[in-house]
Amino acid sequence: MKKMVVNTLAYIALLAMAFSLASASDPSPLQDFCVAVNDSNQAVFVNGKFCRDPNLATPNDFFFSGLRLPGNTSNKLGSMVTPANVAQIPGLNTLGVSLARVDYAPYGLNPPHIHPRATEILTVLEGTLYVGFVTSNPENRLISQVLYRGDVFVFPQGLIHFQLNVGTTNAVAIASLGSQNPGVITVANAVFGSKPAISAGVLTKAFQVDKNVVEYLQSQFWTDNHTY
């Protein structure tokens, strides 16, 4: 009996240790970076936003009507993303979820981009979309699918993905994201439209093209299809 008690206690101790190891990790980042400071007067927020006294919360803290209306797709890409994250809905702070509405003109493109802090589940409400993502190095395999109304597709966190309206009518989708602030890095904009610009020498070598091609791409106006 005594041996059984000892074994049981040892088992409980191991479980407790395993749990502590599993839970002893940093929280997921909610912005691009958070520079540590010792002076609290210089602090803005730490991995999120300051919290309001819950007794002062109102329904408007948890409400957003911005997804009712279609986004303006009259741009070079023919698409518009309307986010519903913590910037639009303060009540999402610390809750780890957000949404976005994506509108596509006929043949409109939501160009290759990355969400550094969220996995995305896309649901097609109207139209037909060709979507896909690329796996990480060294495989770099394209996983793609044509989606119809009611179809759902998942884009894993941090992987390059895109959506193209392959129909002759407008398309609409709702993206569900596993972060209150998923972030977005549009590949072409980031590489060729950074401020200040990435050295043409770096990009010439990286893409194995003539320097004139890189300079031409850097001179373009890169369209942003996100509302903020």
Salt bridges, closest charged atoms under 4 A:
ASP32 OD1 - ARG117 NH1 2.91
ASP61 OD2 - ARG52 NH1 2.81
ASP103 OD2 - ARG101 NE 2.87
GLU120 OE1 - HIS115 NE2 2.99
GLU120 OE1 - HIS161 NE2 3.05
GLU126 OE2 - ARG149 NH2 3.80
GLU139 OE2 - ARG141 NE 3.25
GLU215 OE2 - LYS211 NZ 3.87
ASP224 OD1 - HIS226 ND1 3.78
